[in-house]
Amino acid sequence: MKFTKAQLESAIIELLEAEGYPHVLGEATERQPQEVLIKADLRAFLAKQYAAEVNV
């Protein structure tokens, strides 16, 4: 049986989702082509990450 690129991608996506990382298709992201980070995602992550420290 041949292991295809599509099967590899699917396996990696499943592993990452099992670890809590959501899968989003590239064309579904809201960013400019020259931007590496998605600012809204970074802001949401930082707010969640440091929310406990702010409430201390």
Contacts in CASP RR format, 6 or more apart in sequence:
PFRMAT RR
TARGET T0000
AUTHOR 0000-0000-0000
METHOD contacts of the structure
MODEL  1
MKFTKAQLESAIIELLEAEGYPHVLGEATERQPQEVLIKADLRAFLAKQY
AAEVNV
13 23 0 8 1.000
16 23 0 8 1.000
17 23 0 8 1.000
29 38 0 8 1.000
30 38 0 8 1.000
30 40 0 8 1.000
31 37 0 8 1.000
31 38 0 8 1.000
31 39 0 8 1.000
END
